[in-house]
Amino acid sequence: MIVHTLFECMDLKCWLVFIFVFLLVTDLVKNRSPVNFPPGPWAVPILGNIFTALDFKAIEKLSEEYGPVFSMRIGSERTVFINGFKMVKEALVHQLDDFADRPATPLFHVVFKGIGIALSNGYLWKMQRKFANTHLRYFGGGQKTLEKQTELESTFLCEAFLEEQGKPFNPHYILNNAVGNVVSSMVFGHRFDYNDEGFQNLLRLDNEAISLAGSARAQLYNAFPSLLKHLPGPHQTIHANYAQIMAFLKREIEKHQEDWDPEDPRDYVDTYLTEIEKRKEDPQAGFNIESLSVCTLDLIEAGTETAATTIRWALVYMMNYPEIQDKVQEEIDRVIGQSRHPSVADRPNMPYIDAVIHETQRMGNIVPLGFPKMASKDSMLAGYFIPKGTAIVSNLASVLFDKNEWETPETFNPEHFLDSEGRFHRREAFLPFSAGKRVCIGEQLAKMELFIFLASLLQRFTFSPVPGEMPSMEGVEGFTNGPDEFRILAVPR
């Protein structure tokens, strides 16, 4: 009775104060940190740390204040950030079973739905990744199919550069198309002409989605997806772009279904269709048409964006360091000459260009924060307790620029990968592909592509900036970190 009377006496202002206090207390109780959880900046009630920048440079500064393992709260979800080679290696290599899962990131879950290769978990993930690995080995191993396709595509790429007649041009989408064609030949059994409007549109949509995904406004969607899905913003563009990309990929799959011959598989899609038939009694493995669509997206996207961006960075560095470009070309002329195309077999005899490629990957810092992971079980890291289900971000940039691991971390220096006698020297802190169970599935393919494409381009052309337009070495960070748009002069040698 007393409570009823009290509620009747409350005006609107009192009600608002009551609701605010109730939400505040609920938030404090619900979102209090577990005992011995990694420290971090103070979180605003209800909102968390949404006003804190999440780019790799801001994360690096926070690690200086809170240590190599710290936490932040995005909305009601806590994320642990791991920094520096020592801690990243501990988490991804020494405790590889503890941090092997993927969280359901709302921004991407709308598209990938927890299936496919990159963002799935458990038995389904193991089966999908195993199948993709087997296919990559088949097409990149004994038959050397992917190597031959890369060599052929490097010829098309050089011809496209030659058609520019030494005049200024932007190489962005020509490079994306060339790299995309290698993985497309594996997935769909054919390449796309550089003038193919459908494939060019797919590449532009994907590039825009990846760029927007790293923006603060898009990341806000991860904190409040239920609210923001009804409001305008970059997340709407991202989802709309992916819808068009998926429609393109599904049309390619439908073409395969029309003339599929299980006795004569031509590519990844054909072999996957066969696997669907074989796995009908094992639905948990996830072999179905929807998963096939997401898997093709995983492969096309992962096999195009990072490698093409690395080649763009290499051109930027060659223009900014012409003396390094000269040394690369001297090695090419000495080992390969001008009478034949470069092949993977040449790489062991060409330590300098190998070092340049690795240093490009290090300085280019293509995926600064890697892909988010999740604690698979209750774990300890750096003396802190990390409960099962906690999202984990490995700051790969902090590894690639770790002052304790690199002599001149902020300078483009191929000598990082050469010993005193000029031989190629592998570095343990070179982790652009991440590490552990979630290491990039296309690492070997990417290494092959980077060598063949760059050796072919520098064999045929000398690259210089358009007068007054020296490309910047400062990256433009989205989900990936790429160079700003630039024009180039490709002068035949």
Disulfide bonds with the S-S distance in Angstrom:
none
